Amino acid sequence: MIIVGLTGGIGSGKSTAAKMFEELGVPVYNSDLEAKKLMSTSVRVQKEIIRLLGENAYKEGVLNREYIAKKVFASTSLLQQLNAIVHPAVRLHFLEWTNKQESNYVIQESAIIFENNNQDFYDYIILVTAPIEVRIERILKRDNTTRENILSRIGNQWTDEKKEKMSDFKLINEDIVNLKLKIKEIHCILRSKSS
């Protein structure tokens, strides 16, 4: 089975692309979603997060996302340490999930494949991009945040130019019709490579 990474900066539209692959019958693992689940359900992960960020990381046993985001996006070191707790747990969970799939290929949607030096985990990597102003607009609509916050989060990720050099496919997510056509094209290529 081929393992494909789907990546892109915040607001690039990874989730939109992932849904389109799912519509084609491809199993997609959403790393962000699964990381949040593991941060809420794994006792080991919870203990390590509390040790790193303090008791306020959880409010009455519930993940305090706002508190965690404020702490880690203000400190690259804390962000790296949090990632070192969460990402190995997600990786293990993804591999267990992959073993249960019956498909030519699976996709793992993850925003920071390159930042975490995880590109070697994948047979192919698909990069989703969009112009910066489009990305900011999307995030402002989606999240209760500020432009300043968004730019800070974007600053913690690699540039699209840097990621593109290490990716096998690029999806420009500006217009749904062209995005859908390009995804169908990539889907056919990946299916032919896995058979």
Secondary structure as a PSIPRED ss2 file (coil, helix, strand):
# PSIPRED VFORMAT (PSIPRED V4.0)

   1 M C   1.000  0.000  0.000
   2 I E   0.000  0.000  1.000
   3 I E   0.000  0.000  1.000
   4 V E   0.000  0.000  1.000
   5 G E   0.000  0.000  1.000
   6 L E   0.000  0.000  1.000
   7 T E   0.000  0.000  1.000
   8 G C   1.000  0.000  0.000
   9 G C   1.000  0.000  0.000
  10 I C   1.000  0.000  0.000
  11 G C   1.000  0.000  0.000
  12 S C   1.000  0.000  0.000
  13 G C   1.000  0.000  0.000
  14 K H   0.000  1.000  0.000
  15 S H   0.000  1.000  0.000
  16 T H   0.000  1.000  0.000
  17 A H   0.000  1.000  0.000
  18 A H   0.000  1.000  0.000
  19 K H   0.000  1.000  0.000
  20 M H   0.000  1.000  0.000
  21 F H   0.000  1.000  0.000
  22 E H   0.000  1.000  0.000
  23 E H   0.000  1.000  0.000
  24 L C   1.000  0.000  0.000
  25 G C   1.000  0.000  0.000
  26 V C   1.000  0.000  0.000
  27 P C   1.000  0.000  0.000
  28 V E   0.000  0.000  1.000
  29 Y E   0.000  0.000  1.000
  30 N E   0.000  0.000  1.000
  31 S H   0.000  1.000  0.000
  32 D H   0.000  1.000  0.000
  33 L H   0.000  1.000  0.000
  34 E H   0.000  1.000  0.000
  35 A H   0.000  1.000  0.000
  36 K H   0.000  1.000  0.000
  37 K H   0.000  1.000  0.000
  38 L H   0.000  1.000  0.000
  39 M H   0.000  1.000  0.000
  40 S H   0.000  1.000  0.000
  41 T H   0.000  1.000  0.000
  42 S C   1.000  0.000  0.000
  43 V H   0.000  1.000  0.000
  44 R H   0.000  1.000  0.000
  45 V H   0.000  1.000  0.000
  46 Q H   0.000  1.000  0.000
  47 K H   0.000  1.000  0.000
  48 E H   0.000  1.000  0.000
  49 I H   0.000  1.000  0.000
  50 I H   0.000  1.000  0.000
  51 R H   0.000  1.000  0.000
  52 L H   0.000  1.000  0.000
  53 L H   0.000  1.000  0.000
  54 G C   1.000  0.000  0.000
  55 E H   0.000  1.000  0.000
  56 N H   0.000  1.000  0.000
  57 A H   0.000  1.000  0.000
  58 Y E   0.000  0.000  1.000
  59 K E   0.000  0.000  1.000
  60 E C   1.000  0.000  0.000
  61 G C   1.000  0.000  0.000
  62 V E   0.000  0.000  1.000
  63 L E   0.000  0.000  1.000
  64 N C   1.000  0.000  0.000
  65 R H   0.000  1.000  0.000
  66 E H   0.000  1.000  0.000
  67 Y H   0.000  1.000  0.000
  68 I H   0.000  1.000  0.000
  69 A H   0.000  1.000  0.000
  70 K H   0.000  1.000  0.000
  71 K H   0.000  1.000  0.000
  72 V H   0.000  1.000  0.000
  73 F H   0.000  1.000  0.000
  74 A C   1.000  0.000  0.000
  75 S C   1.000  0.000  0.000
  76 T H   0.000  1.000  0.000
  77 S H   0.000  1.000  0.000
  78 L H   0.000  1.000  0.000
  79 L H   0.000  1.000  0.000
  80 Q H   0.000  1.000  0.000
  81 Q H   0.000  1.000  0.000
  82 L H   0.000  1.000  0.000
  83 N H   0.000  1.000  0.000
  84 A H   0.000  1.000  0.000
  85 I H   0.000  1.000  0.000
  86 V H   0.000  1.000  0.000
  87 H H   0.000  1.000  0.000
  88 P H   0.000  1.000  0.000
  89 A H   0.000  1.000  0.000
  90 V H   0.000  1.000  0.000
  91 R H   0.000  1.000  0.000
  92 L H   0.000  1.000  0.000
  93 H H   0.000  1.000  0.000
  94 F H   0.000  1.000  0.000
  95 L H   0.000  1.000  0.000
  96 E H   0.000  1.000  0.000
  97 W H   0.000  1.000  0.000
  98 T H   0.000  1.000  0.000
  99 N H   0.000  1.000  0.000
 100 K C   1.000  0.000  0.000
 101 Q C   1.000  0.000  0.000
 102 E C   1.000  0.000  0.000
 103 S C   1.000  0.000  0.000
 104 N C   1.000  0.000  0.000
 105 Y E   0.000  0.000  1.000
 106 V E   0.000  0.000  1.000
 107 I E   0.000  0.000  1.000
 108 Q E   0.000  0.000  1.000
 109 E E   0.000  0.000  1.000
 110 S C   1.000  0.000  0.000
 111 A C   1.000  0.000  0.000
 112 I C   1.000  0.000  0.000
 113 I C   1.000  0.000  0.000
 114 F C   1.000  0.000  0.000
 115 E C   1.000  0.000  0.000
 116 N C   1.000  0.000  0.000
 117 N C   1.000  0.000  0.000
 118 N C   1.000  0.000  0.000
 119 Q H   0.000  1.000  0.000
 120 D H   0.000  1.000  0.000
 121 F H   0.000  1.000  0.000
 122 Y C   1.000  0.000  0.000
 123 D C   1.000  0.000  0.000
 124 Y E   0.000  0.000  1.000
 125 I E   0.000  0.000  1.000
 126 I E   0.000  0.000  1.000
 127 L E   0.000  0.000  1.000
 128 V E   0.000  0.000  1.000
 129 T E   0.000  0.000  1.000
 130 A C   1.000  0.000  0.000
 131 P C   1.000  0.000  0.000
 132 I H   0.000  1.000  0.000
 133 E H   0.000  1.000  0.000
 134 V H   0.000  1.000  0.000
 135 R H   0.000  1.000  0.000
 136 I H   0.000  1.000  0.000
 137 E H   0.000  1.000  0.000
 138 R H   0.000  1.000  0.000
 139 I H   0.000  1.000  0.000
 140 L H   0.000  1.000  0.000
 141 K H   0.000  1.000  0.000
 142 R H   0.000  1.000  0.000
 143 D C   1.000  0.000  0.000
 144 N C   1.000  0.000  0.000
 145 T C   1.000  0.000  0.000
 146 T C   1.000  0.000  0.000
 147 R H   0.000  1.000  0.000
 148 E H   0.000  1.000  0.000
 149 N H   0.000  1.000  0.000
 150 I H   0.000  1.000  0.000
 151 L H   0.000  1.000  0.000
 152 S H   0.000  1.000  0.000
 153 R H   0.000  1.000  0.000
 154 I H   0.000  1.000  0.000
 155 G H   0.000  1.000  0.000
 156 N C   1.000  0.000  0.000
 157 Q C   1.000  0.000  0.000
 158 W C   1.000  0.000  0.000
 159 T C   1.000  0.000  0.000
 160 D H   0.000  1.000  0.000
 161 E H   0.000  1.000  0.000
 162 K H   0.000  1.000  0.000
 163 K H   0.000  1.000  0.000
 164 E H   0.000  1.000  0.000
 165 K C   1.000  0.000  0.000
 166 M C   1.000  0.000  0.000
 167 S C   1.000  0.000  0.000
 168 D C   1.000  0.000  0.000
 169 F E   0.000  0.000  1.000
 170 K E   0.000  0.000  1.000
 171 L E   0.000  0.000  1.000
 172 I E   0.000  0.000  1.000
 173 N C   1.000  0.000  0.000
 174 E C   1.000  0.000  0.000
 175 D C   1.000  0.000  0.000
 176 I H   0.000  1.000  0.000
 177 V H   0.000  1.000  0.000
 178 N H   0.000  1.000  0.000
 179 L H   0.000  1.000  0.000
 180 K H   0.000  1.000  0.000
 181 L H   0.000  1.000  0.000
 182 K H   0.000  1.000  0.000
 183 I H   0.000  1.000  0.000
 184 K H   0.000  1.000  0.000
 185 E H   0.000  1.000  0.000
 186 I H   0.000  1.000  0.000
 187 H H   0.000  1.000  0.000
 188 C H   0.000  1.000  0.000
 189 I H   0.000  1.000  0.000
 190 L H   0.000  1.000  0.000
 191 R H   0.000  1.000  0.000
 192 S H   0.000  1.000  0.000
 193 K H   0.000  1.000  0.000
 194 S H   0.000  1.000  0.000
 195 S C   1.000  0.000  0.000
